[in-house]
Structure formats: C-alpha cells, structure tokens
C-alpha cells in the first residue's frame, strides 16, 4: 500500500476495527481483516471535514485484491446534525 503524501494540515489518525467497501452493480465487496493496518485520517480543510481512507482489500467471491482509496468532504455544519441526535 502506497504511503500518504506530505501532511498538509492538522489531522487525526483513527484506527478502525475493519472496513468493507461494496460495489452494488458489480457485486464486489472489498473487506479488510480485523485490526488490519490502514490509513484513516480526518482533518479540516477550508471549512470542511476531509475523511481519507486507504486500505488493501480482498473480495473473496471474485478472488480479487486491490488497494482502495477514497475521500469524503463534508461541510462542518453538517456535523451539527450529530449533536441533534443526542437530544
């Protein structure tokens, strides 16, 4: 798995238990092992929360392996909805 490039700002590293990424049309599902090393970082960029995940996954049904990399950008104000759930 390729390492991350230079850190561009403050980020938090999170250690997930495991991860599954499904592709609904192709019916592939790449999964990690439990406690498998992966990259999962969260940082603030221009008023948004940037979530970055990179992992080596395996699809057992199709006997395929690949490194998957995805980024999610969410406006900070959207996380206020999580606070509303507590009420």
C-alpha positions as CSV (number, residue, x, y, z in Angstrom):
1,X,0.0,0.0,0.0
2,X,1.4,3.4,-1.0
3,X,2.2,5.8,1.9
4,X,0.4,9.1,2.2
5,X,2.0,12.2,0.7
6,X,3.2,15.1,2.9
7,X,0.8,16.2,5.6
8,X,-0.9,19.4,4.6
9,X,-2.5,20.3,7.9
10,X,-3.5,19.0,11.3
11,X,-5.1,15.6,11.0
12,X,-6.3,12.9,13.3
13,X,-5.5,9.3,12.7
14,X,-8.3,6.8,13.5
15,X,-7.8,3.1,13.9
16,X,-10.9,1.2,12.6
17,X,-11.7,-2.3,13.6
18,X,-12.4,-3.4,10.0
19,X,-13.8,-1.9,6.8
20,X,-16.0,-3.1,3.9
21,X,-16.4,-1.3,0.6
22,X,-19.2,-2.6,-1.6
23,X,-19.8,-2.0,-5.3
24,X,-23.5,-2.7,-5.8
25,X,-23.6,-3.2,-9.6
26,X,-20.5,-5.5,-9.9
27,X,-21.4,-7.2,-6.5
28,X,-17.8,-6.9,-5.4
29,X,-17.1,-6.2,-1.8
30,X,-13.6,-5.5,-0.6
31,X,-13.0,-6.2,3.1
32,X,-10.1,-5.8,5.5
33,X,-9.1,-8.2,8.2
34,X,-9.9,-7.2,11.8
35,X,-7.4,-4.7,13.0
36,X,-5.6,-4.7,9.7
37,X,-3.3,-1.7,9.2
38,X,-4.9,1.0,7.0
39,X,-4.9,4.8,6.6
40,X,-7.9,6.6,8.1
41,X,-7.4,10.3,8.6
42,X,-9.7,13.2,9.4
43,X,-8.7,16.8,9.0
44,X,-10.3,20.3,8.4
45,X,-9.8,21.9,5.0
46,X,-11.4,25.1,4.0
47,X,-14.5,24.8,6.3
48,X,-15.0,21.1,5.5
49,X,-14.2,17.8,7.3
50,X,-12.0,15.7,5.0
51,X,-12.1,12.0,5.6
52,X,-9.5,9.9,3.8
53,X,-9.4,6.1,3.8
54,X,-6.9,3.8,2.0
55,X,-6.7,0.1,2.5
56,X,-5.7,-3.2,0.9
57,X,-8.9,-5.1,0.5
58,X,-9.9,-8.6,-0.7
59,X,-13.0,-9.7,-2.4
60,X,-13.4,-13.4,-1.6
61,X,-16.2,-14.1,-4.1
62,X,-14.3,-12.9,-7.1
63,X,-10.9,-13.8,-5.7
64,X,-9.6,-10.2,-6.3
65,X,-7.4,-7.9,-4.3
66,X,-6.9,-4.2,-4.7
67,X,-5.8,-1.0,-2.8
68,X,-8.8,1.2,-2.4
69,X,-8.6,4.9,-1.7
70,X,-11.4,7.3,-1.2
71,X,-12.0,10.8,0.1
72,X,-15.1,12.4,1.6
73,X,-15.6,16.1,2.0
74,X,-18.4,17.2,4.4
75,X,-19.2,20.8,5.4
76,X,-18.5,21.3,9.1
77,X,-22.1,22.5,9.6
78,X,-23.4,19.1,8.6
79,X,-21.9,17.5,11.7
80,X,-24.3,19.7,13.8
81,X,-26.9,17.0,12.9
82,X,-25.0,14.6,15.1
83,X,-25.4,16.8,18.1
84,X,-29.1,16.9,17.4
85,X,-29.3,13.1,17.7
86,X,-28.3,13.3,21.4
87,X,-31.4,15.4,22.3
